């Protein structure tokens, strides 16, 4: 996955712990159980070191999947209640202990864990099969996937984008366009996957001057019941945080947009298409950050 590096930066502490768990330290205890340091006991050949490095890469790729495929993130009330409470208490990813991840997985419940596990095989059958085969441990792959889902579910609970709200507060054009205002308040790649964005980018490029029509067509084709459910959650998350102190006009237009979303099917479809179009720019930024030295 080309995006695992950026994910590792965003999820910092967790990513570093994941790598450490998958690494046999030369000065650590030898896995053979002798009690001696690894470098003074069984040691490692160059091939073993390369295999260890590849194992770390595979685990990072698996853990990053829910970040780049939002439908693999948690979708259950028990997890939402737990994650929202952590967000209100200001607990960030840097404070995320292994015990907290285990608690988050437990909050998913058996049915939701099964949905995520089945979802990755359905959404990414070939890639998932290759990852599990190369890792050689499907149980570890599934456990890492669930850890990644918990981390992604926590990471998407971001505080208000204050510069964006300040800009909206002063923009007469956006204050008169509830659809565009709400589109700015929702993160596009919290709805659409990086693969969906990439496929839409190809269709838009092929369409030339008709690219907007191509994006609308792709949104209509891709938008599933699961996407609809996820968009419901994202819009409701915006609504719950309103009004925002110091931004009365922006708060009013966003509240109006959230109200229209719930009762206007055309508005909902237009928002989904708008976010898919915006995801193309997000994807460009993401890949640009990945390519930067």
C-alpha positions in Angstrom: 0.0 0.0 0.0 1.5 3.3 -1.1 -0.1 5.2 1.8 1.2 3.2 4.8 4.0 5.7 5.5 1.7 8.6 5.9 -0.6 6.5 8.1 2.4 5.7 10.3 3.1 9.4 10.7 -0.5 10.2 11.6 -0.8 7.3 14.1 2.7 7.8 15.4 2.9 6.1 18.8 0.8 3.1 17.9 2.7 2.5 14.7 6.0 2.5 16.5 4.7 0.1 19.1 3.4 -2.2 16.3 6.8 -2.2 14.7 8.5 -2.9 18.0 6.2 -5.9 18.7 7.1 -7.4 15.4 10.9 -6.9 15.8 13.3 -9.3 17.5 15.8 -7.0 19.2 19.4 -8.0 19.0 19.8 -7.0 22.7 16.5 -8.6 23.7 15.9 -12.1 25.0 16.3 -14.8 22.4 13.1 -16.4 21.2 14.5 -19.8 21.8 13.9 -19.4 25.5 17.5 -19.6 26.7 17.4 -16.4 28.6 20.4 -15.0 26.9 20.5 -12.0 24.6 19.5 -12.8 21.1 22.8 -11.6 19.6 24.8 -13.9 22.0 22.6 -16.9 21.3 20.8 -17.8 18.1 21.5 -14.5 16.4 20.1 -13.6 13.1 21.3 -14.1 9.5 20.9 -11.4 6.9 18.0 -13.3 5.4 16.3 -13.4 8.8 16.8 -9.7 9.3 15.2 -9.0 5.9 12.3 -11.4 6.7 11.8 -9.5 10.0 11.8 -6.2 8.2 9.2 -7.5 5.7 7.1 -8.8 8.5 7.0 -5.3 10.0 6.0 -3.8 6.6 3.2 -6.3 6.3 1.8 -5.6 9.7 1.9 -1.8 9.0 0.0 -2.4 5.7 -2.6 -4.4 7.4 -3.1 -2.0 10.3 -3.4 0.9 7.8 -6.2 -0.7 5.8 -9.1 0.8 7.9 -7.5 4.3 7.6 -7.7 4.1 3.8 -10.9 2.1 3.6 -13.4 3.8 5.8 -16.0 1.1 5.6 -13.6 -1.1 7.6 -13.8 1.3 10.5 -16.0 0.6 13.6 -19.8 1.1 13.2 -21.5 0.2 16.4 -23.0 2.2 19.3 -20.8 0.7 22.0 -17.6 1.7 20.3 -19.0 5.1 19.4 -19.8 5.8 23.0 -16.4 4.8 24.2 -14.5 6.6 21.5 -16.6 9.8 21.9 -15.9 9.8 25.6 -12.2 9.6 25.0 -12.4 12.4 22.5 -14.3 14.6 25.0 -11.6 13.9 27.6 -8.9 15.0 25.2 -7.2 11.6 25.0 -5.2 11.5 21.8 -3.5 8.8 19.8 -0.2 9.5 21.5 -1.8 8.4 24.8 -3.2 5.2 23.3 -1.9 2.3 25.3 -2.1 -1.3 24.2 -4.7 -1.9 26.9 -6.9 0.9 25.4 -6.7 -0.8 22.0 -7.8 -4.1 23.5 -10.7 -2.3 25.3 -11.7 -0.7 22.0 -11.7 -4.1 20.3 -13.8 -5.5 23.1 -16.3 -2.7 22.6 -16.8 -3.7 19.0 -18.6 -6.8 20.0 -18.5 -10.1 18.1 -20.8 -9.1 15.3 -18.9 -6.0 14.4 -15.6 -7.7 14.6 -17.0 -10.3 12.2 -18.3 -7.6 9.9 -14.8 -6.0 9.7 -13.1 -9.3 9.1 -15.6 -10.3 6.4 -15.5 -6.8 4.9 -11.8 -6.8 4.2 -12.1 -10.1 2.4 -15.0 -8.8 0.4 -13.6 -5.3 -0.4 -10.0 -6.4 -1.0 -10.1 -10.1 -1.8 -6.9 -10.4 -3.8 -4.8 -8.0 -1.7 -6.0 -9.4 1.6 -5.3 -13.0 0.5 -1.8 -12.0 -0.6 -1.1 -10.2 2.7 -2.3 -13.1 4.8 -0.3 -15.6 2.7 2.9 -13.7 2.9 2.6 -13.0 6.6 1.8 -16.7 7.1 -0.5 -16.1 10.1 -4.1 -15.2 9.3 -5.0 -14.9 13.0 -2.3 -12.3 13.5 -3.4 -10.5 10.4 -7.0 -10.3 11.6 -6.0 -9.2 15.1 -3.8 -6.4 13.5 -6.7 -5.4 11.2 -9.0 -4.9 14.3 -6.3 -2.9 16.1 -6.0 -0.7 13.0 -9.8 -0.3 12.9 -9.8 0.9 16.5 -7.0 3.4 15.8 -8.7 4.7 12.7 -12.0 5.0 14.5 -10.4 7.1 17.2 -8.3 9.2 14.7 -11.4 10.4 12.8 -12.8 12.1 15.8 -11.0 15.4 15.1 -11.6 18.7 16.8 -13.2 21.5 14.8 -11.1 23.0 12.0 -11.0 26.5 13.5 -9.4 28.2 10.4 -12.1 26.6 8.2 -14.9 27.8 10.4 -13.4 31.3 10.5 -13.2 31.3 6.7 -16.8 30.1 6.4 -18.0 32.7 8.9 -16.7 35.4 6.6 -17.6 33.9 3.2 -20.9 35.2 1.9 -20.8 32.8 -1.0 -20.4 29.7 1.2 -22.9 31.0 3.8 -25.5 31.0 0.9 -24.6 27.4 -0.1 -25.4 24.9 2.7 -24.3 22.0 0.5 -20.9 23.4 -0.1 -20.5 24.4 3.6 -21.3 20.9 4.8 -19.0 19.4 2.2 -16.2 21.4 3.7 -17.0 20.3 7.2 -16.8 16.5 6.4 -13.5 14.9 5.6 -13.9 13.3 2.1 -11.6 10.3 2.9 -13.7 9.5 6.0 -16.4 8.4 3.5 -14.6 7.3 0.3 -11.7 5.0 0.2 -8.4 5.9 -1.4 -9.1 3.2 -4.1 -12.5 4.7 -4.9 -10.9 8.1 -5.1 -8.2 6.8 -7.5 -10.7 5.1 -9.7 -12.8 8.2 -9.9 -9.7 10.3 -10.7 -9.1 8.0 -13.7 -12.7 8.4 -14.9 -12.6 12.2 -14.5 -9.3 12.4 -16.4 -10.7 10.3 -19.2 -13.9 12.5 -19.3 -11.9 15.7 -20.0 -14.2 18.8 -19.8 -17.1 16.5 -18.7 -15.2 15.5 -15.5 -17.9 16.8 -13.1 -20.5 14.6 -14.8 -18.0 11.6 -14.6 -17.6 12.2 -10.8 -21.4 12.3 -10.3 -21.8 9.1 -12.3 -19.1 7.4 -10.3 -20.7 8.5 -7.0 -24.1 7.2 -8.1 -22.4 3.9 -9.0 -20.3 3.5 -5.9 -22.7 4.8 -3.2 -23.9 1.8 -1.3 -26.1 1.3 1.8 -22.9 1.1 3.8 -21.7 4.4 2.4 -25.1 6.0 3.2 -24.9 4.7 6.8 -21.4 6.1 7.2 -22.3 9.5 5.7 -25.2 9.6 8.2 -22.7 9.1 11.0 -20.3 11.8 9.7 -23.1 14.4 9.3 -24.5 13.7 12.7 -21.0 14.1 14.2 -20.9 17.6 12.6 -24.4 18.4 13.9 -23.6 17.4 17.5 -20.7 19.8 17.7 -22.9 22.8 16.8 -23.2 25.7 17.5 -19.6 26.7 17.7 -18.8 29.7 19.9 -17.6 32.7 17.9 -18.9 31.4 14.6 -22.7 32.0 14.7 -23.2 32.4 11.0 -21.2 29.4 10.1 -23.0 27.4 12.8 -26.4 28.4 11.4 -25.6 27.4 7.8 -24.1 24.1 8.9 -27.2 23.3 11.1 -29.4 24.1 8.2 -27.4 21.8 6.0 -27.5 19.0 8.5 -31.3 19.4 8.7 -31.7 19.3 4.9 -29.5 16.2 4.8 -31.9 14.1 6.8 -34.9 14.8 4.6 -33.8 15.5 1.1 -32.5 12.5 -1.0 -31.2 14.8 -3.7 -29.2 16.8 -1.2 -27.8 13.5 0.3 -26.7 12.3 -3.2 -25.2 15.7 -4.0 -23.2 15.7 -0.8 -21.8 12.2 -1.5 -20.8 13.3 -5.1 -19.3 16.5 -3.7 -17.2 14.6 -1.2 -16.1 12.1 -3.9 -14.9 15.0 -6.0 -13.1 16.6 -3.0 -11.4 13.2 -2.3 -9.5 13.6 -5.5 -7.7 16.6 -4.1 -7.2 14.9 -0.8 -5.7 11.9 -2.6 -3.2 14.1 -4.5 -2.1 15.7 -1.2 -1.8 12.3 0.4 0.3 10.8 -2.4 2.4 14.0 -2.6 3.2 13.8 1.2 4.1 10.1 0.7 6.5 11.0 -2.2 8.1 13.9 -0.3 11.7 13.2 1.0 
